[in-house]
Amino acid sequence: MNNKFGKIIIILMYVFLVSGCQKEELKNPPQEDIPKEKELVCKEGKLENNQCKIVTIKEGTLTCKEGYTLDNDSCQKVILIDAVKKSSCPEGFELKYDGCISIKDYSLEKNENNEDICPGSTTKRGSVCKEILKENNEYSCIKGTLKDTSCEIIDKQDAGVMCPEGFKPNQKVCEKIEYKEPEIIEK
């Protein structure tokens, strides 16, 4: 009889499960057990990863490294280095002493009094007239701009940003990021 009783229990459980009684109960739970939808809302900032992210931006003070000066939004430093004396001269000139020199000989001319004279800007040297030309630019720069006997190089760098306490530099401004809990609103 025990064996028959066990079979009856198994059959009843099977009928109970197949009939869907349990399923029906789950379809219509009591109204207070239904979870309500909730929305997270930020009074300030934007919702990010379930937190209100508040970004405060302030103008920073642009700064330069020592030896540099602020020029608009960048820093610059003027560096002077010795220019290089030219080692070659233009055609018709020779490298002599401290520059490029061209010496041309001209014949003496006679004036109306039959005296020997030299034409134009030439100078009488013995029985000839000499024109001595010196090229003004006897130095050159590999880099930079020639200023007398020096080369002027301007080194430019981005300016740094100095921020008030609690702020961090972000490009040319300062920002402070804070996170706050959002409000929970039920729909």
C-alpha positions as CSV (number, residue, x, y, z in Angstrom):
1,M,0.0,0.0,0.0
2,N,2.9,2.3,0.6
3,N,4.0,2.0,-2.9
4,K,0.5,2.9,-4.2
5,F,0.3,5.9,-1.8
6,G,3.7,7.3,-3.1
7,K,2.5,6.9,-6.7
8,I,-0.7,8.8,-6.0
9,I,1.3,11.7,-4.4
10,I,3.6,11.9,-7.4
11,I,0.6,11.9,-9.8
12,L,-1.1,14.7,-7.8
13,M,2.1,16.8,-7.9
14,Y,2.4,16.3,-11.6
15,V,-1.3,17.3,-12.2
16,F,-0.8,20.3,-9.9
17,L,2.3,21.5,-11.8
18,V,0.9,20.8,-15.3
19,S,-2.4,22.5,-14.5
20,G,-0.7,25.9,-14.2
21,C,-2.1,26.9,-10.8
22,Q,1.3,28.3,-9.8
23,K,1.7,30.2,-13.0
24,E,-1.7,31.9,-12.6
25,E,-0.7,33.1,-9.2
26,L,2.5,34.8,-10.5
27,K,0.6,36.5,-13.3
28,N,-1.5,38.5,-11.0
29,P,0.5,39.4,-7.8
30,P,-1.0,41.8,-5.3
31,Q,-0.7,45.4,-6.4
32,E,1.6,46.5,-3.5
33,D,4.3,44.0,-4.6
34,I,4.8,45.5,-8.1
35,P,8.1,47.5,-8.1
36,K,7.6,51.1,-9.1
37,E,9.9,52.7,-11.7
38,K,12.3,55.2,-10.3
39,E,14.2,58.0,-12.0
40,L,17.4,59.6,-10.9
41,V,17.4,63.4,-11.3
42,C,20.2,66.0,-10.8
43,K,19.4,69.5,-9.7
44,E,22.9,70.5,-10.7
45,G,25.2,68.9,-13.3
46,K,24.6,65.9,-15.4
47,L,23.8,62.3,-14.5
48,E,26.9,60.1,-15.0
49,N,27.2,56.6,-13.6
50,N,24.3,57.1,-11.3
51,Q,26.0,60.2,-9.8
52,C,25.5,64.0,-10.5
53,K,28.7,65.2,-12.0
54,I,29.1,69.0,-11.4
55,V,31.9,70.8,-13.4
56,T,32.9,74.3,-12.3
57,I,35.1,76.2,-14.7
58,K,37.2,79.3,-13.8
59,E,39.7,81.3,-15.8
60,G,43.2,80.3,-14.9
61,T,46.3,82.6,-14.8
62,L,48.6,82.0,-17.7
63,T,52.2,81.5,-16.5
64,C,55.6,81.0,-18.2
65,K,58.8,79.2,-17.1
66,E,61.6,81.3,-15.7
67,G,63.3,83.4,-18.5
68,Y,60.2,83.4,-20.7
69,T,57.7,86.2,-21.2
70,L,54.0,85.9,-21.9
71,D,53.1,86.9,-25.5
72,N,49.3,86.5,-25.9
73,D,48.6,82.9,-24.9
74,S,52.2,81.5,-25.4
75,C,55.6,82.0,-23.8
76,Q,58.6,83.2,-25.6
77,K,62.3,83.6,-24.9
78,V,64.8,85.5,-27.2
79,I,68.0,83.6,-27.5
80,L,71.1,85.3,-29.0
81,I,73.9,83.2,-30.4
82,D,77.1,84.2,-32.3
83,A,76.6,84.4,-36.0
84,V,78.9,82.5,-38.2
85,K,81.4,84.4,-40.4
86,K,80.9,83.7,-44.0
87,S,83.3,81.2,-45.4
88,S,82.4,82.0,-49.0
89,C,81.7,85.2,-50.9
90,P,79.5,86.1,-53.9
91,E,81.0,86.1,-57.3
92,G,83.6,88.8,-57.8
93,F,84.4,89.1,-54.1
94,E,87.2,87.5,-52.0
95,L,87.2,86.5,-48.4
96,K,89.7,88.8,-46.6
97,Y,90.2,89.6,-43.0
98,D,86.7,90.1,-41.6
99,G,84.5,90.0,-44.7
100,C,84.1,89.8,-48.5
101,I,86.0,92.4,-50.5
102,S,86.0,93.2,-54.2
103,I,88.8,95.4,-55.6
104,K,88.5,96.7,-59.2
105,D,91.1,98.7,-61.1
106,Y,90.1,101.5,-63.4
107,S,92.3,103.7,-65.7
108,L,93.0,107.2,-64.7
109,E,91.0,109.9,-66.6
110,K,92.0,113.4,-67.5
111,N,89.9,116.4,-66.7
112,E,89.7,119.7,-68.6
113,N,92.9,120.9,-67.0
114,N,94.6,117.7,-68.1
115,E,94.9,116.4,-64.5
116,D,94.6,112.7,-63.6
117,I,91.3,112.0,-61.9
118,C,89.5,108.8,-60.9
119,P,85.9,108.2,-62.0
120,G,83.0,107.9,-59.6
121,S,83.7,106.5,-56.1
122,T,87.2,105.1,-57.1
123,T,90.4,106.2,-55.3
124,K,93.7,107.0,-56.9
125,R,96.4,104.5,-55.9
126,G,99.6,105.1,-57.8
127,S,98.9,105.1,-61.5
128,V,95.5,103.5,-61.3
129,C,92.1,104.0,-59.7
130,K,90.8,101.4,-57.3
131,E,87.2,100.7,-56.2
132,I,87.0,98.7,-53.0
133,L,83.6,97.1,-52.3
134,K,82.8,95.4,-49.0
135,E,79.7,93.3,-48.7
136,N,77.7,94.5,-45.6
137,N,76.5,91.1,-44.6
138,E,79.6,89.2,-43.6
139,Y,77.9,86.9,-41.1
140,S,75.1,84.4,-41.5
141,C,72.7,82.4,-39.3
142,I,72.0,78.7,-39.7
143,K,68.8,79.3,-37.5
144,G,67.2,82.6,-36.6
145,T,67.5,86.1,-37.8
146,L,70.8,88.0,-38.2
147,K,71.1,91.0,-35.8
148,D,74.5,92.6,-36.2
149,T,76.9,89.8,-35.4
150,S,74.4,87.6,-33.5
151,C,71.6,85.3,-34.5
152,E,68.3,85.9,-32.7
153,I,66.2,82.8,-32.1
154,I,62.8,83.0,-30.6
155,D,61.8,79.9,-28.6
156,K,58.0,79.6,-28.2
157,Q,56.2,77.3,-25.8
158,D,52.7,76.9,-24.6
159,A,51.8,78.9,-21.5
160,G,51.1,77.0,-18.3
161,V,47.9,77.5,-16.3
162,M,47.9,78.3,-12.6
163,C,44.6,77.5,-10.9
164,P,43.0,78.4,-7.6
165,E,43.0,75.7,-4.8
166,G,40.8,72.8,-5.6
167,F,40.9,73.3,-9.3
168,K,43.0,71.5,-11.9
169,P,44.2,72.9,-15.3
170,N,42.4,71.7,-18.4
171,Q,43.9,73.4,-21.5
172,K,43.7,77.1,-20.8
173,V,41.1,77.0,-18.0
174,C,40.7,75.6,-14.5
175,E,38.0,73.1,-13.6
176,K,36.8,71.4,-10.5
177,I,34.7,68.2,-10.7
178,E,32.4,67.2,-7.9
179,Y,30.0,64.2,-7.6
180,K,26.8,64.3,-5.6
181,E,24.0,61.9,-5.0
182,P,21.0,62.3,-7.3
183,E,17.4,62.7,-6.2
184,I,15.3,59.6,-6.6
185,I,11.8,60.4,-8.1
186,E,9.2,57.6,-8.4
187,K,7.2,57.6,-11.6
